[in-house]
Amino acid sequence: MAKNISLARLRNIGIMAHIDAGKTTTTERILFYSGRSHKIGEVHDGNAIMDWMEQEQERGITITSAATTCEWKEHRINIIDTPGHVDFTLEVERCLRVLDGVVAVFCAVGGVEPQSETVWHQADKYGIPRLAFVNKMDRVGADFQRCLTMMRERLGANPLAVQLPVGSEGGFRGVIDLISQEMLVFDEETQGLTVSTEAIPEEFVEEFTAARMALLEKLADFDEGVMEKYLEEQPVGADEIIRAIRAATINLDLVPVLCGSAFKNKGVQPLLDAVISYLPAPSDIPPVEGVDKQGQVVSRKTGASENFCGLAFKLMADAYVGTLAFLRVYSGKISVGDKVYNPVKGKQEKISRILKMHANKREEVKELGPGDIAALVGLRFSTTGDTLCATGDYIVLDQMEFPEPVISIAIEPKSKADEEKLNESLAMISLEDPSFRVSTDADTGQTLISGMGELHLEIIVDRLLREFKVGANVGKPQVAYKETISSTGRGEHEFVQQTGHSQYGHVCLEVSPLEQGSGREFVSQVSAETIPAEYIAAIERGVYSSLDSGALLGFSVTDIKVALVGGSFHEEDSTEQAFGVATSMALREAMLAAEPVLLEPMMALEIMVPEASMGDVIADLNTRHAKINGMEGRDNGFQVIDAEVPLAQMFGYATDLRSASQGRANFTMRFANYAQVPRKTSDKIIQKVKGLI
């Protein structure tokens, strides 16, 4: 596996999908057919190679992104299998940041589901070429054409069917290749290892002819050679079609769509062929861009002769070697023993080992070149999103954005002996997962852990107890509220200390509300004669620090502009510390004057409900103060409800929904935005937090 391979024969891809679309099952078949594994692992049996964590095996879901490498037809494919549950969206985000192509797996029954949309738009953000694989064609309700329609309507994609299914549900027999113009049959006795070709069945010839014409017509829009032959009704060869599809895919004009049933061992080898044929090699992607010391945009071309440049996109704790830093190399080479520079931290790092990963197994290699993805051992300062470059060079690649947690729980050690172990374990998990936060409640002194949802925190607590063997008591989930202001306000404070070393700082601040989602902003409107620059820097630090604890209930403050509008200093007595204290007091006064309000996380909710249970489910949603945005009927007797609901109303919803629908309904939920809490509810929350009720 460690043999050298040309850049043109390398593919870095991710497998992404909504939960239960069959993403990990598809990856397991890829490993089996490529010879990387000699036995098919199954998610439902808890022995999938890519789901190696105990929690993944027990729940039958992917939680962390697992990396592996396989070879197919003299090409090397680095694969990252990503989670499909919304609570682990960050795992998908940081993997997409370093991938060149993506295979999006869709369920032939559910089509484009909520998390499919989320990860698709994440891929849009990074401009990543994609293939689509419509999986589970053997399931009742499977509909290939409806999936294509949903891709157009819900994703804004331009799907290009390169295959047709032969039958569906229990009658799914194989696929018709629209390019080679033949039917592919997958031998059940060899678990699909043997693929044979047959003539297209008579009853499918008409559908095939129309689909191939549609393919050529769409391709003609993007390729002059195909257009010429199509208009002149000349035959278009398979090689020419593949070349045109590849160019249009890399240019983000088209999304080739294939179909099959990974669980039934049908359609996976053509998917591997499509990865090689249509998705880009590292040499096909544009040079990676970053900034130099002066903030000027600089770039690095993919190539071994360029200066080394790479991105650490994930950190993982390892019981044997310490911390593993997963790295994507964009340019140049690195070897074991090399020293590299981290311009984000301003630190030099030494690479002690390089490991190619296969889920949780590893293979040692001596060097990495452009396009490679591997784990480094020995890095002491680097964290997720940091750039590494050659010593003496300087480039900082675009850094990652991490979502704000929306849910918290209190956690405390069971004994004094567990206290240190708990703190160390939480620090390690925080390093691995930037969407997980640890804080201390200013009033109670309790340790709070915060994450993206109930499942996210449930998994972390489970890891603490089992993997890190920490004895801990855990509280009930709490909503991560925020604060903002609803009007303008002014605050002023003069800090004077005359005992001991004299200190002086005088600050006048004005606050005003910003649009939702704007975050925080600080501006200085005073001259250097009023307050020198060194103290303005201290005031700015004091502002951002104080905004972590609002004037209403001590929650983080957002969507606020803070302006320094006045103040004074003493030549001898003024200190940064004095200005920090004055800033904190002035800001609190200003925020109280600006009518602070409470914000709560709102969740986008999509529920698939049997028509017979609609009345009960909607009645329950109304009690949760949900806003129903729409409903859509499905052919299988189900309705899809699209709603927005406060997170505070959703604890325990899974149990209530099962009860209301006799276990037949299911839902997905993702963070939408923060919104102001209604006054009546806000008053109750304030009283509860203050211990008045």
N, C-alpha and C positions, 0 to 999 in steps of 0.2 A: 504493500500500500504506500510505502514511503518513496517509491521510485519517482524520478523527475518526470514531469509532464509539461507539454507546452501550454502557454496561456490560452491559446485558442481551444484547447481541449479541457478547459476547466470551467465548471459551473458552480456558482454559490447560490443556492436556492433555499427558500423557506416553504414550509407547508402550512397553510393557514385556513381557518374555517370557523364556523359557528360550532359550539359544543355539540357532540354527537353526530356530526356530519360524516364521520369516518376518517378523520384526518390521520390519527395515529395508526389505524388499521391499514390505510393506504401506504404509510411510511414503512410499516412492518413488511408489507408485500414487496415494496421496492428493495428492501434489504435482502429478502429471500431470493427474489428473481435475479438480483445482481450478484448473488453468491456471497454477500457480506455476512449473512447468517444462514445456518443450515436447517433451521426449524422455524416455522411461522409462529411468532408470538401473538397472542390474542388479548385484547383489552379486557374482554369479559371474563377471561380466565385469570387475569391479574399477572400475566407473564409477558406482557409486551416489553420488548427490549428498550424502547424509547421512554416508557413510563417506568422508571426505575425506583422512584421514591416510594416508600411504604404507603404514604397517603394517596399517591396516584393509583397504585395497584388496588387499594381498598375501594376507592371511589370510582374507578374506571374513567378518570379524567386526566388530562395533562395539566400540570401545575407550573413546572419550570420548562424552559426551552431546552431541549436536549439536542446536542450536535453529534453528527456522525459523518462518515465518508464512505462512499461506495464507488465502484467502477462499472461502466456500461459502455460497451462498444468502443473501447480505447479512449474513453473520456472519464475524468474524475469528477464526481458530483459531491460537493459538500452540502449536507442537508441539515437544516434546523427545523425540528418539529416544534411548533409553538402552541401555547394553550388556547383553548376556544372559549373559556369562561370569561365573562366581562371583568371579574375581579382581578384577572391577571393580564389586563390589556398592556400594561407596561412591559411585560415580557415580550409581547409581540412587537411593541414600538421599538425597543432597543435592538431587536434582531433585524427588523426591517431596515434600520439605519445602516446596516453593513452588508445587506444582501444585494445581489445583482438581478435576481428574478424570483418570482413567486408562483407556486402552484396553489390556486384557490380551490378548495374542495367544497362542493355544494351537495346537499342532500336532495335527491331527485324528487322526494315527497315534499319537504319543507321549502325547497328553493332558496331564495335569498332571505336569510333570517337576520335578526338584529345585529348579532355579533359579526356576521358576514359583512354587513354594511360598515360596521366600525373599523374592522381590519382592512377592508377595501379602501376606505378613505384614508387610512394611515398609509397604505401603499401609494395612493394618489399623491399624498404629501411629499413622499420621497421620489416620486416619478419612476416607480419600479415596473418593468414589463411583467405581464402576467399570462399564465395559462389557466384555464378552468377545467376541472374534472367533475362532471356530474356523477356522483357516486350513488350507490344503493338503487340501481335501476331494477333490481329484483324485488323491491319492496312494494307492497300494496299502495296504490296512489302515485307511483312514480310517473313523472311526466317531463320528458326532456325538453319539449318545445316550450312548456310553461316556464321552465328554468331560464331559457334563453330570453323570453319576454321579460321576466323579472329582473334579469341582469341589465337589460336596456332601461327599464322603467325605474328601478330602485337604485341602481348603481351608476346610471349614466354611462354604462360601458357600451362598447361596440363589439358584441360577440360574433365570432365566426365559427360556425359548426364545421369541424373537419371530419366528424364521424356522425353516424346515425345509429341508434340502438336497433337491434333486431329483436323485436318483441319487448315486453316490459312485464313487471311484476313476476309471477311464477313462470311466465313464458319467455323471460329474457335469455337469449341464446348466445349472443355475441354482438359484434359491432361491424358496421360497414364503413370502410375507409374511403372517404370521398376523393382522396388524392390518388391512391393506388387502384381504386375502383374494384375492390374485392371485399369479401366478407372474412373477418377474422374469427376463428373459433378456438376456444381455450379448453384444453382437455381436462376434464374433471378428475380422471384417475391419477394424473401427475400433479394435482393441485395447481393446474393452470400453467405448469412449466412448459408444456408443449403447445405451441400456437401454430395452427394450420390455416391455410387460406382456402376458400371455396368461392364458387360463383355466387353472385348476388341472387338470393331467392326471387323467383318470378313475382311474388306478391309485393316485393319491395322495390322493384325496378323503377316504377313510376315516381315513387317518393325519392329514390336515390337520384334520378335524373334531374328532378326539380331542385334538389338540395345542392347538387354539383354546379348547376347553372347559377344558383344564388351565390355560391362560393366564388365562382369566377367573376361574376358581375361585381361583387363587393371588392374583390382584389383588384379589379380593373381601375377602381377609383384611386388606388395607391401605387400602381405599377404600370408604366407606359407599355412595356413589352407585353404584359398580359392583356392590357386594353386593346392593343393593336390586333392581337390574335383573336381576342373575343369578338371584336367588331367584324373581323374578316371571316369569322366562323372557322378558324383554323384550330387544330388540336393544341392544347397547352400541356407540355410535359410535366411529369411529377417533380423533377428537379427545379424547374422554373417556378412552379407553384410554391414549393417549399422555400425557395430563396425569397420570393415575394412576401410570403407570410412572415418569414423571419424578420425582414426589413421593417414591415409594418408593425410587428409586435414590439421590436426594440424601440421603434419610433412612437410607441404608445397609441398607434392608430387603431389597432385591432387586438382582440383577446381570443386566441384559438380555443375552441371548446371541444373536449373529448368526453366520453362517457364510459361507464362500466359498473362493476360491483366488486370492490376490493375484497369484501368478506367472502364472496363466492369465487374469488380468484379470476376475475374477468376484467380485462382492459388496462392492466397495470403496465405491461411491457410497452404498448404503444404510447403510454404516458411518458415513460422513460425516453422513448425515441423522440417525443415532442420536446422534452426538456433540452435535449441535445440540439435538435433541429431549430427550435424557435427562440429559446431564451439566450440572453447574451453571455459571452465570456467576459472576464475582467477587462480584456483588451478592447471590448466593444463599448465600454461605458466612458463617459467624458472624464477628463482629468478631475481629480478631487480638489475642491477649493477650501481655503482657510484664510487666516489673516496672519501677518507677520508682527514684529514688535511695534511697528508704527501704526498698526491697524489697517494696513493696505492689503487688498485681496491678492493672494498668491495661490498657485496651483501646483499639483504634482501629477505628472503623467504616470500611467501604469507601465512599469518597466523595471527590470532588475538593475539597470545602470543608473537609475535616479537615486537621489537621497532617500534613505529610509523614512517612511511615514506610515503610521498605523493608528487605529482607534481601539481603545479598551472599551468594549461595549457591555461587558458583564463581569462581575466578580462572584466567586463561589467559594465557600469554606470547604476545605478538604481535611479529613481527619489525619491524613498521612503526610501531606506536603504543605499544609497551611492554606494560604489563599491562592486560588487559581484565577488568573486574569485572562478572560477570553479576548483575543485580539484579531482584528481584521487588518492585514497588511495591504496598503494601497500602492506603495512604491518601494523600490529598493529591497534589500535583504537584511536579515538579522540572524545571528548564530548564537548558540549557547556560549555564555561567557562575555558576550558583548555588553557594553554600557550604552544606554540610550538616555535621552533627555525628555522629561515631562514638562513642557512649557506652561501648562496650567498650574502646576504646583511649584514650578521653578526648582525641580529636584532631578538629580541623576539617579537612574535605576540600573541594576545589574540583572541580567537574565541568567538564572542558574540552571533552569531546565525548560525544554519546550515539549509539550504533550499534544498529540493529535487525539481527539476524543471520539469515543464510540459509546454514547449515552454516558454511563458512569465508569466505563473502562477506558484505558488510555494506552497510547503507543508513543514511545520517546522518539523524537527526531532531533537532528543537529541544527537545522536551519529552516527558515521560512522565506518565501519569496513573494512577489506581488500576487494578490488574489488569494493567498492562503488564509485560512482561519484555524487558529489553534489556541491552546491555553499556555500562558507563561507562568513559571514559578519563580519566586524571588523578588517580585516587585513589592516595595515597602510603602510607597506613598500614593500610588495611582488608585483612582476610584472610577466608577462607571462614568463613561463619557469623556474621559481624559484622552488627549492626543499624546502619542509617543513619537519622537523623531530622532534623527541622527544627532549625536553630540556635536555642538557647534552650529547646528541648524535651528531654525525657529519657524514653526507653523502650528497654528491652533485651528483644528477643524471645527465645523459647526458643532456646538455642544447640544446635548440632549435636554429636552424639557420633561420634567417629571410631574405627574398629576398630584393635586392636593388630596390628602386622605379625607374621607367623608364620614368615617365611623371610628369610634374609640372604645376601648374597654380598660378598666383599671386592673392592674396586676400587682401582686405583692408576694414576696418569698414566704414560704411556710416557716422557715427557720433562719437564724442568723447565718448558718452554714450555706444556705441557698442564696443568700443575698448577693455575694460576689459572683457566684456562678450565673445568676440571673442577669446581672449587669453585663457580664462578659458575653453571654449568649445573645442578649438584645443588641449589643454593639456589633456582633458578628452578622446578625440577620439584617441590621440596618445597612451594613456595608454591601451585602448581597442585593438588597431590594430597596432602591431609592423611593419607592412609593409607600414604604413602611416607615413610620416615625415614632420616636420615643420622646416623651416629655414628662414634666412634673407639674401636677396641679398646684398652683401657687397657694391656694387656700388650705387644701387637705394634706399636701405633701405626697400624695399618691403618685405612683408611676402610671402613666397612661400610654398605651400602645395604640396607634392609629393606622388604618389601612383603607383599602378600596371597597370593602364590603364584608358581610358576615363570614362568607366562606374564606376570604383572604385571612382574616384574623383567626378563624377556627383552625386553619392549617398551621399558622405560626404558633399558636398555643400548643397544638399537637406536637409540633417539632420541638418546642421547648421541653415538653414533658418527656418525650420519647428519645429524640435524637440527642438533645443536650442534657437530658436527665436532671432537669431542674424541678424542685418541689415548689409549686406556686398555687396561689388562690386567684381565681379570675372572677371579675365582676360581670355585670350584664352590659350588653352593648349600649353605647351612648352615641347620639348624633354629634358630629363635629360642626357645631354652629360657628358662625362668624359674625362680626359686627361691621357696621358701616355708619355713615352719618347721613341725615336727610336734609340738612341745611348748612349754612356757613357758620363759623364760630371763631372766636378770638380768645387767646389765652396768653398771660404774661407772668413771668416769675423772675424774681431777683434772688439769687442764692448768695448769701453772705455767711462766711464762717470766720470768726475772729479768734476762737480758741485754737491753740496749737498753731499750725501753719495757716496763715490767712488765705482764704480762697474767695473768689468772686466770679460770678457769671450772671448775665442778665439777658433774657431771651423773650421775644414777643413773636408769637406764631399765629397764623390764620389757617383754618382748615376749610375745605370745600369738597362737596361730593363729586365723584367722577362717574362716568357711565359704567354699567354693569360689566364686569370682566376686565376692567382697566388696571386693576391692581393698586399699587401705591406709587406716589410721585412726590419728590421733594424739590423745591426750588428756593434759591436764596435771592432776595430782593434788596439786600443791604450792601453797602460799599465796604471796601477793606478798611476804610477809616473808622467805620462804625464797629465792625467786628472783623479781625484779621482772618485770613484764609484758614490758618491752622485750627482755629476754633470753630469755623463753619464746618469743617470736616468732622469735628467732634459732635457738633449739633446734628449733622446728618446721620451719623451713626446712632446717636441717641434717639432720633425720630424713628428710624427703622426698628431699633430694639424695642422702643415703647409701643409700637404698633402691634407687636406680638401679643400684647395684653390690653384689650379694650377697656374703656371707662365704664361700660354697662355691666358686663359679667366676666371680664377678663379673657374673652375669646379674641382670636386674631382679627385684626381690622383690615379691611380691603376696600377698594374703590374710593380712595381718599387722596386728595392733594394737600400737602402741607407746605405752606410758604413761610419762610423766615422774613418777617417784615420790619423787625426792629430789635434793639437791644443795646448793650454797652459792655465795655471791658475795662479792666485796670491794668496798666503796664506791669505792675509788680505782682498783684494778687491773683490775676485770672489764671485758671488752669483748665485743661480739657475735662477733668473730672467735674469741676464746678459747672461748666457749661452742659455736661451730660445730665447732671441733677436738675438744673434749671429747665432744660429741654423737656425732661420727663414730666415735671410739674406743670409747665406751660401747656404741653400737649394734652394732658389730662383735662385741664380746665377748658381748653378750646373744644375738645370732643364733647364734653358734657354740655357746652353751650350750643353745640351743633345738632342737638336732638338725635342721639345715637339710637340705632335700631338693630334688631337681631335679624340675621340671615340664616336660612336653612337650606340644606342640599335638596334639590328636586330631582327625582329620578324619572327617566323615560321608561315606561313600562309597556311591554307587549305580551299579551296573554292569548294563547290559543285555547279556545273553549268549545266543547260540544254545544250545538245549538240548544239542546234541552236544558243546559245549565246556565244559559246566558242571564236569565233573570236574577238568579241567586248571586252570580259573580258580580253583576253590575250593582246590585243592591249593596253588596259588601264594599265595593269600590267607593260608593257614595259615602259610606260611613268613614272612609279613610280620607275624605276631602280630595278625591281624585278628580282631575279634569280630563274628561274623555274627549280625545281629539278626532276619533273616527273608528269605524268598524268595517271589516272587509270579509265577505263570505268566501269560503274555500269549497272546492268540489267534493271534499271528503266528509261533509256534514259538520265542519268546524267553522267557527267565526274567529277572526283575529281582532282583538281590541287594542287600540293604540291609546295610551293614557299618560298623563303626567301626575305624579303623586309625591307628597313629602316623604323623605326617607324615614322620618320619625314614625310614620304610620305603617311602615312595612315590616317591622320585626315580627317574625313568626308567620309571615304571609303564606309561605309554602304549605304549611300545615292546614291553614284555613282554606286555601284554594283547593287542596286535595279533598277536603271535607265537602266543599260546595259543589264539586264536580264528580264525586265518586272516584276520585283519583285519576280522571281522564285529562284534565286540563294541565297545561304547563305554562311557565312564564319566563321571560328574560327581563332583566332590569339593568340599566346603566345610568351613570351620573349624567344629568343634563345641564344644570346650572344652579347657582345660588339665587334664592328669591327671598324677599322680605317676609318675615313671619307675620301673620295677621295679629293685630293688636291684642285681641282677647287671648289668643294662644301664647303670645309673647309675655303677657302679664303673668300667666300661669307658670311659664318656664322660669321667669325671673324669681318668682316666689319660691319655686321648688329648689332652684340652685342656692338661693339664700337661706333655705331651711325654714321658710315661713309656712309651708304646707307639707 
